[in-house]
Amino acid sequence: MTYQPVWINTFAPKKAVTQWISYAQSLSMIGIITGYMVGSLAADAEMFGIKEYFNWRRAIFTQGIALFIIALCFSAHPNEKLDILAEEKATNGTCRAKLFS
């Protein structure tokens, strides 16, 4: 999600906005660090004797499966819970963002 702070500001409980933003930032960093760890393991896969498990086809396939599962999860939720402008679109048909309202 590109605009995490805006989405969190819209949907998080007012007392938990800071906590939600800190979780989002922390999990982004954990994802990056995990990616580096898996990448370094893949780079040294031959040394560990697990070369057949790490190749570019498997990496693309794994990412595709993960994105497919995430897309299914998002499709199961109503648009009002994901689109921060859904309420405004429903009331007057415009698409102007109300930041920090």
N, C-alpha and C positions, 0 to 999 in steps of 0.2 A: 504494500500500500504506500503510495508516494506521499500522500498528505496525512500522515499519521497524526501530527499534532492537531490539525483541523478536525479530523474525524473524532479524535479523543475529546477535544474540547466540546464537540457537539453531543456525543453520546455518553460520556462518562459521568457518573454522579459528581456533583460540584465539589464535594469534599475529597474526591479521589482522583481528580484530574492530574495532579502532580505525580502521584504514585503510578498512574497508568502510563504517563509519558516516560517516567523513569524505567518502567518495565519494557516499553517499546524500544527505547534506546539501548537498554542492556541486552535484550534479546537480539537486536540487530548486530551488536558487537559479538555476542556469543556465536551467532551464525557465521560471521566473517572469520572468527578464530577457528571454528570447526572446519570451515572450508579450507583454510590454510593447512590445518593438520591433516585432513584427508588428502589434499594435494601433495603434501610432502611425503605422505605414506605411498601415494601412487607413484611419485617420482623415484622412490627407493624400493618399489615393489619387487624388482628382480633380486635385490639383495636379501629380502625377506622370504623369497620363494613363493610369492603370491602374485606374480606378474599376470597370470591368466585372468585374474579378477579385476584388474584395472586396465582399461583401455578407453579410447574416446567414445566408442559406440555404447559401452555400458554407462558411461557418464551421462551422455545425452539421453539415453533410454531412462535412466533413473530420474533425471530431472523432469523428463516428460511425464512419467508416472506420478511424481510428486505434484506437479502442476495440475494434472488431471484430477487428482484427489482433492486438491484445494479448490479447483473450479466446481467440482461436485458439491463441496461443502458450502461454497458461496451461493450456488444456485438453489440450495435448500432453504435459504433465508429470504424473507421478504425484502423487497427493494428499499423500503422505508428504513430498515435497519442498517443499510449500507450506503445509501445515497444521502449526503448531507443537505442536498437541495430539494429533496422529494416533497417536503411540506410546502415549500415556497412554490414549486412547480404546480402542485395540486391547487393552491389557493388562487394564484393570479397568472399562472402560465409563463412567468418569466424565469430567468435563470441567473439572478444576481446573488452573489454570495454575501451572507451577513456574517462577517467575521467578528468574533468576540461579543456576540450579543447575549 
